[in-house]
Amino acid sequence: MCILSAGSAAAAVVVVVVDVVAVLIAVVVVVVVGVVVVVIDVVAVVFFISVEVVVVEVVVEVVALTVSVAIVVAIEEAVVAVVAVVAVVAAAVAAVVVAAVAVAAVIVAVVVGGGVVDAVVIKVVVLQK
């Protein structure tokens, strides 16, 4: 149970950290696009270009937003997959630890009982979400 709790806490921390990183990446993409749009505006003013620049700006902004959303979604999906694998591994480790404890308990009972296990009932419960 402690292993699963620690694994769940670690997974939650990883999800939060990756979400923060994904948002930061999206912000960087939007800032870069903002700079590109400003450069396009300056060039348009200098060279007296009007309609085409507006179309290019809209296309650039739409592409940037689409890319930033796609990046965030892809990172979050990857994190969910990793967290699922971590949960499965944590459950497997917990099962192995519980089984090892059960075997150790039987060995101790046999040794202490002089080779006779009187009334030893070992119940192993593996909790999984």
VEXDREN-2710 file (C-alpha; in Angstrom, 1 decimal):
% VEXDREN-2710
k/r/px/py/pz
1/MET/0.0/0.0/0.0
2/CYS/2.9/2.4/0.8
3/ILE/4.5/1.6/-2.5
4/LEU/1.3/2.3/-4.4
5/SER/0.8/5.6/-2.5
6/ALA/4.3/6.7/-3.2
7/GLY/3.9/5.8/-6.9
8/SER/0.6/7.6/-7.1
9/ALA/2.1/10.7/-5.5
10/ALA/5.1/10.6/-7.8
11/ALA/2.8/10.2/-10.8
12/ALA/0.8/13.2/-9.7
13/VAL/3.9/15.3/-9.4
14/VAL/5.1/14.2/-12.8
15/VAL/1.7/15.1/-14.3
16/VAL/1.8/18.5/-12.7
17/VAL/5.3/19.2/-13.8
18/VAL/4.6/18.0/-17.4
19/ASP/1.5/20.1/-17.6
20/VAL/3.5/23.2/-16.5
21/VAL/6.1/22.5/-19.1
22/ALA/3.5/22.0/-21.8
23/VAL/1.9/25.3/-20.9
24/LEU/5.3/27.0/-20.9
25/ILE/6.0/25.5/-24.4
26/ALA/2.6/26.8/-25.6
27/VAL/3.4/30.3/-24.2
28/VAL/6.7/30.3/-26.0
29/VAL/5.1/29.3/-29.2
30/VAL/2.5/32.1/-28.9
31/VAL/5.2/34.6/-28.0
32/VAL/7.3/33.6/-31.0
33/VAL/4.2/33.9/-33.2
34/GLY/3.5/37.3/-31.7
35/VAL/7.1/38.5/-32.6
36/VAL/6.6/37.1/-36.1
37/VAL/3.3/39.0/-36.5
38/VAL/5.0/42.2/-35.2
39/VAL/7.8/41.8/-37.8
40/ILE/5.2/41.2/-40.5
41/ASP/3.4/44.4/-39.4
42/VAL/6.6/46.4/-39.5
43/VAL/7.5/45.1/-43.0
44/ALA/3.9/45.8/-44.1
45/VAL/4.1/49.4/-42.9
46/VAL/7.5/49.9/-44.4
47/PHE/6.5/48.5/-47.8
48/PHE/2.8/49.6/-47.7
49/ILE/1.4/46.1/-47.9
50/SER/-2.1/45.6/-46.5
51/VAL/-4.5/42.8/-47.4
52/GLU/-2.0/40.0/-47.8
53/VAL/-0.4/40.8/-44.5
54/VAL/-3.6/40.4/-42.6
55/VAL/-4.2/37.0/-44.3
56/VAL/-0.7/35.9/-43.4
57/GLU/-1.1/37.1/-39.8
58/VAL/-4.3/35.1/-39.4
59/VAL/-2.8/32.0/-40.9
60/VAL/0.3/32.3/-38.8
61/GLU/-1.8/32.8/-35.6
62/VAL/-4.1/29.9/-36.4
63/VAL/-1.1/27.6/-37.1
64/ALA/0.6/28.7/-33.9
65/LEU/-2.5/28.0/-31.8
66/THR/-3.1/24.7/-33.5
67/VAL/0.6/23.7/-33.0
68/SER/0.6/24.8/-29.3
69/VAL/-2.6/23.0/-28.5
70/ALA/-1.3/19.9/-30.3
71/ILE/1.9/20.0/-28.3
72/VAL/0.0/20.3/-25.0
73/VAL/-2.3/17.4/-25.9
74/ALA/0.6/15.2/-27.1
75/ILE/2.6/15.8/-24.0
76/GLU/-0.4/15.2/-21.7
77/GLU/-1.3/11.9/-23.6
78/ALA/2.3/10.8/-23.2
79/VAL/2.3/11.5/-19.5
80/VAL/-1.0/9.6/-19.1
81/ALA/0.6/6.6/-20.8
82/VAL/3.7/6.8/-18.7
83/VAL/1.7/7.2/-15.5
84/ALA/-0.4/4.1/-16.5
85/VAL/2.8/2.1/-17.0
86/VAL/4.2/3.4/-13.6
87/ALA/1.0/2.4/-11.9
88/VAL/1.2/-1.1/-13.4
89/VAL/4.9/-1.5/-12.4
90/ALA/4.1/-0.2/-8.9
91/ALA/1.3/-2.7/-8.5
92/ALA/3.6/-5.5/-9.7
93/VAL/6.3/-4.4/-7.3
94/ALA/3.8/-4.3/-4.5
95/ALA/2.6/-7.8/-5.4
96/VAL/6.2/-9.1/-5.3
97/VAL/6.9/-7.4/-2.0
98/VAL/3.7/-8.8/-0.5
99/ALA/4.5/-12.3/-1.8
100/ALA/8.0/-12.1/-0.4
101/VAL/6.7/-11.0/3.0
102/ALA/4.3/-14.0/2.9
103/VAL/7.0/-16.4/2.0
104/ALA/9.2/-14.9/4.7
105/ALA/6.4/-15.3/7.2
106/VAL/6.0/-19.0/6.3
107/ILE/9.7/-19.6/6.7
108/VAL/9.8/-17.8/10.0
109/ALA/6.7/-19.8/11.2
110/VAL/8.3/-23.1/10.1
111/VAL/11.6/-22.3/11.8
112/VAL/10.1/-20.9/15.0
113/GLY/7.5/-23.7/15.2
114/GLY/10.2/-26.4/14.8
115/GLY/9.0/-27.5/11.4
116/VAL/5.3/-27.5/12.2
117/VAL/3.1/-24.6/11.2
118/ASP/0.2/-24.8/13.7
119/ALA/-2.4/-22.3/12.6
120/VAL/-0.8/-19.9/10.3
121/VAL/-3.2/-18.3/7.9
122/ILE/-1.6/-15.8/5.5
123/LYS/-4.0/-13.6/3.6
124/VAL/-2.4/-11.6/0.8
125/VAL/-4.4/-8.7/-0.6
126/VAL/-3.1/-6.6/-3.4
127/LEU/-4.9/-3.4/-3.7
128/GLN/-5.1/-1.9/-7.2
129/LYS/-6.9/1.1/-8.5
END
